[in-house]
Amino acid sequence: MSVKGKAQTDNEKAIIELVALMFQSILQEDRIPAGARVWFARLQMPVLRIALADPDFFNKLDHPARQLIDHMGSCVLGFDSSGISTEALEAEIKRVVQVVEQYPETGDRVYKRVYEEFQQFLKKHLAKKPSAQKVMGVAEQLEQKETLAIQYTIELRDQLKDMPVREEIRSFLFKVWAEVLAVSTVRQGKQHEETLMLKKTATDLIWAASAKPNRADRSKVIAGLSGLLLNLRDGMNRLGIVRSAQEAHIKVISDTLADAFMAKTEAIADEQIQAMALRLAELDDYISDDGGEELPLDTENIEELLGVETTDLDVINEGGGQASAVMLEWARDLALGSWFALNYKTNIAQVQFVWRSPLGHLHLFANNLGHSYLFQTPRLAAYLQVALLDPQEDEPLTARATRSALGEIQANPSRLLA
């Protein structure tokens, strides 16, 4: 208690005692691996300096020092570490603590810096898990494909709203061709010649299906019909649409084109077609920042659209009900590396949160047996809401330790100033 003996005021003595009891509680967590425990202990003096300089440290759950300790704790406390290597994580915790010790006079700035570095480490470290590596690239492509399909549909609807286009053609473009464009964009790139060809096919179809009051236009349609139908089949092949379904689409389109020869309605101006073609060719990738609606994802369409087997992946798209706005916010803010108990299909598995997609729509959890579970934000929030996905740590490490310390002080108030 030499540190406490040097305290100049009763308030300083109380803070020193509270920090000591807080770390005593932390170090009594027997789930902290031995290799990490020593480094958690080394944080006591740097944290004491922070607490003496800013007594509100104990009330600020979002204090950088507390966030750092809590996040490191959530990564090591949530599972039985027997047989699981924590060497890389322990090495990072050691590095973090040594950096904090090197800059004793910088207040909470050093904690902000190392906490950001720790979060970056987790992104790279967790991405190396075999179960995560198998899925992350696929999930990113799937997220991109689905969001692109939505944007292409929105764009096509917007472009066609003032055009005299038959409902059959609109339906095909919205329900089929938007998916074709999205898949090609993901696989080939938005400016690849094949993607541009498929975009042009959309405008060719719209023009061909519009009224053809003059002979020159009808001749042009006839001359280009075989190429148009070939491109349409090529696009549907990319989606894995079976032959019979393709033939049904082609028949509807062919009948509509035949009707266009007889139509007396106004033709679509060439300027409109050219403007639409330009817009589709230059359409930027769609990026949404809310993720409030679930996309139609499942293991079957992953395999069909992206050609990847999903034996080690479950796409969780059922259960949990409707999540509240508060739970959606929680789902978006989950800390990488945290451990959870997942109740899925009557089985309970310990899983770690290992990846969040670039657009924030998809969240990947993995167990230590190489199996992964993919959630979209609304489904993840729903599972959290009804405890089908239950945090292994129901409160932050420092909050639990502070509560324990206050309990000891209430039991023996005299020890504060002893």
N, C-alpha and C positions, 0 to 999 in steps of 0.2 A: 504493500500500500504506500510505497514511497512517493508515487505521483500524487496521491490524495493528500499526503502529508505536506506537500508543497503548495497546496491550494490556498489562495489568499482570502477567499470568501466562502460562506456557507453554500452559496449557490453553485460555486465551482465544485465543492465537495459533492454536492448532490448530483451534478452532471457526471462527474467521474464515476460515482457509484452506479449510476443508472447505465452508463455505457459498459462498465465492467459486468454488470448483471446481464445486460443484453447479449454480450458476446459469450458469456458463460452459457446462456441458453442456446445460442447458435452452435457452440462447440459440443454441446451435449446431444446434438442430432447425430445419432449413430449411423444414419444413412449417408452422411458425408464421407466419401472415400478418404482413407488416411492420407493419400498424397495431396489432396486438396485441403484437408482440415488445417494443416500447418499454415497455409496461406490465408485462409479465412482468419486465423488467429492473428496473423501479422497485420491485419487491417485495423485492429483495435486502436492502436495509437494514432494512426492517421484520422480515423473516424472521431476519436476523442478531440482532436484539434478542431475539427469541423463543428462538433457539438458545443465546444466551449466558445467558439467564435459566433455561432448561430444557434442559440437554444431552441429555436423553432424546428431544428432538425428532427426532433422527435414527433412533431405534428405534421411534417411534410412527407406524405407518402411518395410524392414525385420528386423528392430531393435526389440529385444525381447519384450521391453515394448510396442511398437506400435502393434506388433502382438498380444500380450495379450489383449490390449484394443480393438483392431479391432475384435478379435474373440469373446470376451464377448459381444461386441456390436452387432455383427451379429446374436447372439443367442437371443437377447431380442428386437431388433429393427424391425425384419422382419415381424411382425404380430400384429394384434389387440389383445392385451392381455386380453380384457374384457372376463370374464368367464373362463379364462385359468389360472391354478395355475402355478406360477413361483417360488414357495417357495423354492424348492430344488436348482434351479439355482441361486436364490438370496443368498441362504446360502453359496453356493460354491464361488460366487463372494466376499462375505463378508470374507470368509476364506482366499482367495487369497490376498485380499488387506491387511488383518491383517498380513499375513506372510511378504509381501513386507515392511510394516511399521516396522516390528521387525528387519529387516536387512538393515538399511539405508546406511551402508558403503560398501556394497558388489557390487555396480555397477549393471551391467546388468546380473550378475550371478543369482541373486535371481529371476529376471524376466524369465530367461531361465528355471529355476527349476519349478516355479509355472505355467508357460505356459504348460510345459509337463504334470504337474499334472492336469491342467484344461482339457487338451485334453483327458487324461485317465478318468477323471470324466464324460466327455460327452459320451464316449463310453459306460460306464456302465449306465448312466442316460437315454440316448436315447434308449438303448436296452430294458428298462423297459416299454416303451410305448406299450400298448396292441396291437396296429396295427403292431408294429415292432416284438413283440414276436411271433405273429402268423406266421410270414413269414421268419424270419432270419434263423431258423434251416432248413427250407425247402430249402431256397436259397443256403445255404452252401452245403447241400447234392446235390442239382442240379448242382452247379458249380463243385463239386468234381466228380459227375457222368459223366458230359460232358467232362471234361478234361481227366478223366481216359479213356473214350471211345476213345478219340483221341489218347492217348498214346498206348492203346492196339492195335488200328488199325495200328499205326506207327510200333509198335513192330512186329505185325504179318506180315506186308508187308516186313519188313527187314529180318525176319526169313525165309520167303517163296521165296525171290527173286531168290535164286539159287536152289530151289526145283522143281521137275517136278510135279506140282500140277495143276489140271484142273481149268479153269477159273471159273466154276460154284462153286467150293468149295472155291476158293479165295473170290469170291463175297459174299458168305454166311458168311464167317468168318469176312470180313471187315465190312459189312453192318448190320449184325445181331449179330454175336457172340461177337464182341467187345463190343456192348451195353450190352449184357447179362453179360459179365465179369464185366463191370463197375457197373451195378446195384447191382450185388451180392457183390462186394467189398464195396460199400457204405452201403448196408443194413447189411451185415454179417461181413465184415472185410476181408482184403486181404489174411489172413492166415486161415480163417475159413474153416472147412472141406468141406462145400458146394461150396465155391469159388474155392478151390483147385480141387474139383471134376469137376467143369465146365472148369477149365483150362486144366485138363487132357483130358476132352472130345474133346477139340480143337485138341490136338495132336493125339488122337485116330482117329478122323475123317480124319485128314491129312494122317495118315498111311493107314487107311482102303481104302481111295480113290486113293491111289497110285497103280502102277502096281503090280500084284500078279503072278509072273511067276512060283511059285512052289506051290505044293498041300498043304504043311503045313501052309503056310501063308493064303491060301484061306480058309482052315478049321478054322483057328483062327478068320478070319473075320466073317465067318458064325456063329461061337459060340458066338461072342460078339455083333452081330448085333442088337439083341433085346434090349440089355442094352444101346447100343450107341444111338439108336433111342429114347429110353425112356428118356435119358439124354438131347437129343436135344429138345424134346418136353417140358421137364421141364424148360429148359432155355428160350424157347420162351414164355412159360406161364408167366415167370417172367416179360417179356416185355409187357404182355397184348396183344400179337399177336392173332388175331382171328383164329378160328379153320380152316377155309378155307385157310387162308394164310399159316398156319402151314403145312397143307397138301400139298400145292404147293411146299414149301421148301423141305419137306420130299420126295416128288416124284422126284424132281431134284437130291437130294442127293442119293436116292436109285438107280436111273438110272445111276448115275456116278459110284456108287460102283459096279454095275453090269458090266459096261464097263471096270472097272479096272481088272476084272477077265480075260478079253480077251486081255488086253493091252500087247503089246510086248516091251514097253519102259522100261527104267531102273527103278528099284524099289528105293524108298527112303531108304537110309541106316538107320539102327536102331540107330546108333550113332547120326545122325542128329535129329531124333525124340526125343531122350533123352535129347540132348542139348537144344532143343526148350522147352521141358517141364520144364526143370530146370530154364530156363530164364523167362518163364511166371510165374512160382511159386514164383520167387524171385523179380519180377518187383516191384520197388518202386512206390509210388504215383507220378503221373505226376504233376509238378508245373511249370507253365509258368509265366514269369514276364512281358509280354508285353500286353496281352489281346487285341491285335490289330485286331482280327477277331471275329465276332459274332458267338456264338454257337446257334444251333437250339432250342431255348427255347420259350415256350409259355405256357399259363395256361393249355392247354389240356394235354401236356406231363408231366407237373408237377403232375396233378391229376392221370394220368395213371401209371406213373413210381413210384411215391412216395406215392400214396394213400392218398393224402391230398386235401381237398376241397379248392378252391381258390376264393370264392365269394367276399372276401375282398381284392383281389389282382389283379392288372393289370400288365401283363408283356408287356412292351412297346418295340416292335420289328419292328415298321414301322414308317416312316416319318423322316424328317430332312435331307435326302440326305447323301452325303459323307463328313465326317468331315476332316478338315485339321490336320496336325501333331500338330500344336499349340493348337488347340481345344482339341485334345486327351490328351495333357499334362495338360491342365486346368482341364479337367474332372477327371483326376487321382489325382489332388491336391485340390479338393473342401474340404472346412472345414466342419467338422461335426457340426450340429446344425444350419447351415445357412438356411435361408428361401428363397423360390422361388415361382414364379407364373408359374404354369404348364398349358399349353394349350394343351389339349388332347381330341380328339373326340368332338371338338367344345365347350368343357367346360373348364373354367379356375378355377383352384383350388390352394389355398395356401398350399404349402407343405414344410416340413422340411427335410433336409438331415440327416437321422438317422443312417445309417449303410453302411459300405463298407466291402465286403467279404474278408476273409483271403487272397485269391489269388489276390484280387484287380480287378476281372473281373466284379463283380456285385455291384450295388449301389441302395440302397433302400431309397425312399422318402415316407413320411406319412403325411396325413392331420390330423386334430383334430377330425375327425369323425370316425376314425378307419379304413380308407382305405389306402392301400399302393400301391406304383408304383415301379416296379423293372426294372432297366435299366442295359444293358451291356455297357461297356466303349465306344465302337464306337457309339452306339445309343445315349448315354448321351451326348457325344461330339457334335453329329449332332444336337440335340435339343438345346444345348447351342449356337451353331453357328448361328442358324436361330431364336433364341430368343423364341422358343417354351417352353423352360425352362429359365425363366428370373430371375436373382437375384433380390431380393427385395431391396438390397443395391448395387447400381451400382459402388460404390467406397468405400474403407475402411473408417471407422469412423474417424480415426485420419487424413487421407488425406483430407477428407471433412472439418474437423474442422480447419486444418492448412490453407487450402485455404480460409476459411471464415475469419480467423484471419488476414491473409495477406491482404485481401480485406479491412478490417477495418483500418489497418495500412496505406495502400495506400491512403485511403480516408482522413486520419488524421495523417500524419507522425510525427507530434510533440509529439504525445502521447508516442512514444517509449522512449523518454528520459525525459518525464515530471516527 
